[in-house]
Amino acid sequence: MSRLLVIRNIINRLMIGLAAVFILLLIFFVTHIVRVNRYNNEDRRITDESTVTEVTVDIHKRALATDAWEKNDAFENVILKARIYEAVIVNNSKSVMPDWKLRINIKEDCYINNAWCGNVEIHQLNVKGEKEQTLDLRNTDASDVTLDHIVAGQDLLIPLKRGDYLIYHPNTTQAEAEIPVNSTDEFSGQVNIGFIFYGLTDEIDFSDYVFDYHIHKSYFSGTTGRIYMVLIPCWAALLILFGAVSWMILWFEGRLFRQDELVNESMALCANMADSKDYAYTGHSERVAKYSRMIAEQMGMDKKDCDNVYYAALLHNAGYNMLPPDLLRKTTKLSGDEFKLMQTHTVRGAELVKGMRAVPHAEDAARYHHERYDGKGYPEGKKGNDIPLVARIISVADAFDSMNHDRSYRKKYTREHIREELISNNGTQFDPLVVSIFLEVLEDIED
């Protein structure tokens, strides 16, 4: 499997893993949203007997000097006591209270005169049925009131008896700030409502009330919400970044892959051109290169060094391109001059490939692959470890391929005969270490 394909498979698995985690995060987040929506849509209620603390309601009379007075022009010989009452609503929930309404159940006879800053829905119950009307008491003309009412002096008085009730609807304008009622970790939002009531006593009992409201929690509030707020965009950014980096890696590896293909094809072309000079040598250089790589791998070389050995072996007979084709195809014994000319393919090949920086051992492979371990080879008569390792490896691979194929003057050797020849020339023609390693991989080579 090519390096590009391995990297692509790794990237695909990682991308699938990252995407799967991201999808799980989204699924969990959607579940979290459903829970928060259920929480936000829950109808909540407080009465005077409730013990909840997320929202508190307190209805009481104000105690300033100007908050109480008397009225004697409503009824003959009757003095009505006027009071300003205040309803204080406090949101302690650390979330937003987007809507609410306050119902006050009347427990004793009284008159309502005014309320601020919202509208008051007033319900009067009597034997004839129920009357109901919603009024902005700050801006109401008595002629528009359909409820039972009286006008005393400049004051509108709407009578309320035990069993009647009123519902206060908050003002929705931003200036009055009655909704929404915000609450944070630093402060609790508060709304103050004012009422003017008239009665016969100094204080009217408004302890019977019902407060209905909703609490809206942000999807990103609380520990869980904050985790999602950080994790989801970070994971999305990680996916995008990983995708961009992966594209760059694949693009780069793709270029390297194409360059490797180009090098392989170029080296193979050079090898085939050299082999084509002699029909009996077709495919010889590619086979020698393959066997040389197997030896290098068995010796424990890293991939780069194994590749270098392979490419160098492909070019070991490059000098054949410089020799006359008739000489290479001759089937009879070569004369002395012809043999000397044949030997020049090592030096000519080395000169031909010595400028190839991409294949660092190409020159050594071409020049020294016919040197012998005992020093009786050519062109320089190098001996033992003075012969470059790549040439010692190719020498064994070259000899094996030659013995493993038919020649014009002989049939190919059997595997046992080849083994005997390699062992018998161990230490003379061939490097003993290379021979012993090649014999370990010999059984893996197919005919």
ZAMARGU-4260 file (C-alpha; in steps of 0.2 Angstrom, whole numbers, plus 5000, padded with zeros to 4 digits):
<rodrens>
0) 5000/5000/5000 | 5007/5017/4995 | 5011/5030/5008 | 4998/5042/5000 | 4985/5028/5002
5) 4990/5025/5020 | 4989/5043/5025 | 4973/5045/5016 | 4965/5031/5026 | 4972/5038/5042
10) 4965/5055/5038 | 4948/5048/5033 | 4947/5038/5050 | 4952/5053/5060 | 4940/5064/5050
15) 4926/5051/5053 | 4930/5051/5071 | 4930/5069/5073 | 4914/5071/5063 | 4906/5057/5074
20) 4911/5066/5090 | 4904/5082/5083 | 4887/5074/5078 | 4886/5067/5095 | 4889/5084/5103
25) 4875/5091/5092 | 4864/5077/5097 | 4867/5080/5115 | 4865/5099/5112 | 4848/5096/5104
30) 4843/5086/5119 | 4849/5100/5130 | 4839/5112/5120 | 4824/5101/5122 | 4826/5101/5141
35) 4829/5120/5142 | 4813/5123/5131 | 4803/5112/5142 | 4810/5121/5157 | 4806/5138/5149
40) 4788/5133/5144 | 4784/5127/5161 | 4769/5137/5169 | 4775/5143/5186 | 4764/5150/5200
45) 4767/5158/5217 | 4753/5161/5230 | 4754/5169/5247 | 4757/5151/5254 | 4772/5147/5242
50) 4789/5144/5249 | 4799/5146/5232 | 4813/5158/5232 | 4817/5160/5214 | 4804/5174/5213
55) 4796/5183/5228 | 4781/5194/5228 | 4777/5206/5243 | 4761/5217/5243 | 4762/5231/5256
60) 4756/5249/5260 | 4769/5262/5257 | 4774/5272/5273 | 4779/5289/5267 | 4769/5304/5274
65) 4762/5308/5256 | 4756/5289/5254 | 4740/5291/5264 | 4726/5303/5264 | 4707/5305/5267
70) 4692/5308/5256 | 4675/5314/5262 | 4666/5319/5246 | 4662/5302/5240 | 4648/5298/5252
75) 4638/5308/5264 | 4645/5306/5282 | 4658/5293/5276 | 4677/5296/5276 | 4687/5285/5265
80) 4705/5282/5269 | 4716/5282/5254 | 4733/5272/5253 | 4746/5269/5241 | 4750/5250/5240
85) 4766/5243/5232 | 4769/5226/5225 | 4787/5222/5224 | 4792/5207/5213 | 4810/5201/5214
90) 4817/5189/5201 | 4831/5178/5210 | 4832/5164/5197 | 4848/5170/5188 | 4838/5169/5172
95) 4826/5180/5163 | 4807/5182/5167 | 4800/5187/5151 | 4781/5188/5156 | 4771/5188/5171
100) 4754/5193/5178 | 4748/5197/5196 | 4730/5192/5202 | 4724/5200/5218 | 4709/5192/5226
105) 4698/5205/5235 | 4695/5200/5253 | 4686/5216/5259 | 4676/5230/5252 | 4687/5244/5244
110) 4688/5255/5229 | 4703/5255/5216 | 4707/5272/5210 | 4724/5270/5200 | 4738/5258/5196
115) 4755/5260/5187 | 4762/5257/5175 | 4753/5242/5167 | 4734/5238/5163 | 4722/5232/5176
120) 4710/5218/5172 | 4695/5221/5184 | 4682/5208/5188 | 4666/5213/5197 | 4655/5199/5203
125) 4636/5201/5208 | 4620/5193/5207 | 4617/5198/5189 | 4633/5190/5183 | 4651/5196/5180
130) 4658/5212/5173 | 4675/5213/5167 | 4685/5227/5159 | 4704/5230/5156 | 4709/5248/5160
135) 4724/5259/5160 | 4719/5268/5176 | 4732/5282/5173 | 4723/5287/5157 | 4705/5282/5159
140) 4690/5293/5156 | 4675/5289/5167 | 4664/5289/5152 | 4673/5274/5145 | 4671/5263/5160
145) 4658/5250/5159 | 4661/5243/5176 | 4651/5249/5191 | 4660/5265/5197 | 4657/5282/5204
150) 4666/5299/5202 | 4670/5309/5218 | 4678/5326/5214 | 4691/5322/5201 | 4693/5304/5207
155) 4687/5288/5198 | 4682/5275/5211 | 4678/5257/5205 | 4670/5247/5219 | 4677/5230/5223
160) 4668/5218/5235 | 4674/5201/5243 | 4676/5188/5229 | 4680/5201/5216 | 4698/5201/5209
165) 4709/5211/5198 | 4724/5205/5187 | 4738/5217/5184 | 4746/5215/5167 | 4764/5223/5166
170) 4768/5237/5154 | 4777/5230/5139 | 4787/5246/5135 | 4805/5246/5137 | 4805/5262/5147
175) 4794/5255/5161 | 4806/5240/5162 | 4792/5229/5169 | 4796/5215/5157 | 4807/5206/5155
180) 4814/5205/5172 | 4832/5200/5171 | 4842/5192/5184 | 4861/5187/5184 | 4874/5180/5197
185) 4877/5198/5202 | 4860/5205/5204 | 4842/5201/5206 | 4830/5210/5194 | 4815/5219/5203
190) 4799/5227/5198 | 4789/5239/5209 | 4770/5241/5205 | 4759/5255/5213 | 4741/5255/5217
195) 4729/5268/5225 | 4715/5260/5235 | 4701/5268/5245 | 4693/5259/5260 | 4685/5261/5277
200) 4700/5255/5287 | 4718/5260/5288 | 4725/5245/5279 | 4717/5233/5266 | 4722/5215/5267
205) 4729/5210/5250 | 4737/5193/5256 | 4727/5183/5244 | 4736/5184/5227 | 4742/5173/5213
210) 4757/5176/5203 | 4759/5167/5186 | 4776/5168/5176 | 4788/5160/5165 | 4807/5158/5167
215) 4818/5158/5152 | 4835/5150/5154 | 4848/5153/5140 | 4854/5137/5131 | 4872/5142/5136
220) 4868/5146/5155 | 4874/5135/5169 | 4889/5123/5168 | 4882/5112/5155 | 4877/5127/5144
225) 4894/5135/5145 | 4903/5118/5141 | 4892/5117/5125 | 4896/5136/5121 | 4914/5132/5121
230) 4915/5114/5115 | 4904/5115/5100 | 4912/5130/5091 | 4929/5124/5096 | 4926/5107/5089
235) 4919/5114/5073 | 4934/5125/5072 | 4945/5109/5075 | 4935/5100/5061 | 4938/5115/5049
240) 4957/5116/5054 | 4959/5097/5052 | 4951/5097/5035 | 4962/5112/5029 | 4978/5103/5036
245) 4972/5087/5029 | 4970/5094/5012 | 4987/5102/5013 | 4995/5086/5018 | 4986/5076/5005
250) 4991/5089/4992 | 5009/5088/4997 | 5009/5069/4998 | 5000/5068/4981 | 5014/5079/4974
255) 5027/5067/4982 | 5018/5052/4976 | 5017/5059/4958 | 5036/5063/4960 | 5040/5046/4966
260) 5030/5039/4951 | 5039/5050/4939 | 5056/5044/4947 | 5051/5026/4946 | 5045/5027/4929
265) 5061/5037/4923 | 5072/5024/4932 | 5062/5010/4925 | 5064/5018/4907 | 5082/5020/4909
270) 5084/5002/4915 | 5073/4995/4901 | 5083/5005/4888 | 5099/4997/4895 | 5091/4979/4896
275) 5084/4981/4878 | 5101/4980/4871 | 5101/4962/4874 | 5084/4952/4872 | 5090/4939/4885
280) 5091/4953/4898 | 5073/4960/4897 | 5067/4965/4914 | 5084/4961/4922 | 5087/4977/4930
285) 5070/4978/4938 | 5072/4961/4945 | 5089/4965/4952 | 5082/4981/4959 | 5068/4971/4968
290) 5080/4958/4975 | 5092/4971/4981 | 5078/4980/4990 | 5073/4963/4998 | 5091/4961/5004
295) 5092/4979/5011 | 5075/4977/5020 | 5082/4961/5028 | 5097/4970/5033 | 5086/4982/5043
300) 5089/4998/5032 | 5075/5011/5034 | 5063/5014/5019 | 5073/5029/5012 | 5089/5019/5011
305) 5080/5004/5004 | 5072/5015/4990 | 5090/5022/4987 | 5096/5004/4985 | 5082/5000/4973
310) 5084/5015/4962 | 5103/5013/4961 | 5100/4994/4956 | 5089/5000/4942 | 5103/5010/4935
315) 5117/4998/4938 | 5118/4993/4919 | 5115/5011/4913 | 5132/5009/4904 | 5125/4996/4892
320) 5117/5011/4883 | 5135/5016/4878 | 5140/5000/4870 | 5136/4993/4853 | 5120/4982/4852
325) 5129/4969/4842 | 5142/4967/4856 | 5128/4964/4869 | 5118/4952/4858 | 5133/4941/4853
330) 5130/4923/4857 | 5148/4917/4855 | 5163/4919/4866 | 5169/4937/4867 | 5187/4941/4861
335) 5199/4949/4872 | 5196/4966/4865 | 5177/4963/4865 | 5178/4958/4884 | 5188/4974/4888
340) 5175/4984/4879 | 5161/4975/4888 | 5169/4979/4905 | 5169/4998/4901 | 5150/4998/4904
345) 5154/5000/4922 | 5164/5016/4920 | 5153/5023/4906 | 5137/5020/4917 | 5145/5028/4932
350) 5149/5044/4921 | 5132/5043/4914 | 5123/5044/4931 | 5135/5052/4943 | 5125/5069/4942
355) 5109/5061/4948 | 5107/5069/4966 | 5090/5060/4968 | 5099/5043/4968 | 5114/5046/4979
360) 5121/5028/4976 | 5118/5027/4957 | 5137/5030/4953 | 5143/5017/4965 | 5131/5004/4959
365) 5135/5007/4941 | 5154/5008/4944 | 5157/4994/4956 | 5144/4980/4954 | 5157/4969/4945
370) 5170/4971/4959 | 5174/4955/4969 | 5175/4953/4987 | 5193/4945/4985 | 5198/4960/4974
375) 5199/4951/4958 | 5184/4961/4950 | 5184/4976/4939 | 5185/4991/4935 | 5197/4995/4950
380) 5200/4979/4959 | 5192/4985/4975 | 5192/4972/4989 | 5181/4968/5004 | 5172/4982/5013
385) 5181/4995/5002 | 5168/4990/4989 | 5152/5001/4993 | 5139/4991/5001 | 5126/4995/4988
390) 5137/4987/4975 | 5140/4972/4986 | 5121/4970/4987 | 5118/4972/4969 | 5132/4960/4965
395) 5123/4945/4973 | 5106/4950/4966 | 5114/4952/4949 | 5122/4935/4950 | 5106/4927/4956
400) 5095/4934/4942 | 5108/4929/4929 | 5109/4911/4936 | 5090/4910/4937 | 5087/4914/4918
405) 5091/4905/4902 | 5106/4912/4892 | 5111/4908/4874 | 5125/4897/4880 | 5116/4888/4895
410) 5100/4884/4903 | 5095/4892/4920 | 5101/4884/4936 | 5090/4875/4948 | 5087/4884/4965
415) 5098/4871/4974 | 5112/4874/4961 | 5110/4893/4963 | 5112/4891/4982 | 5127/4880/4980
420) 5135/4893/4968 | 5132/4907/4980 | 5139/4898/4995 | 5154/4892/4986 | 5158/4909/4980
425) 5155/4916/4998 | 5170/4927/5003 | 5178/4926/4985 | 5166/4934/4973 | 5153/4939/4986
430) 5151/4947/5003 | 5148/4933/5015 | 5136/4944/5025 | 5126/4949/5010 | 5125/4931/5004
435) 5119/4924/5021 | 5105/4938/5021 | 5100/4934/5003 | 5099/4915/5007 | 5086/4920/5021
440) 5075/4928/5008 | 5078/4916/4993 | 5063/4906/4997 | 5052/4921/4995 | 5057/4924/4977
445) 5046/4917/4964 | 5052/4910/4947
</rodrens>
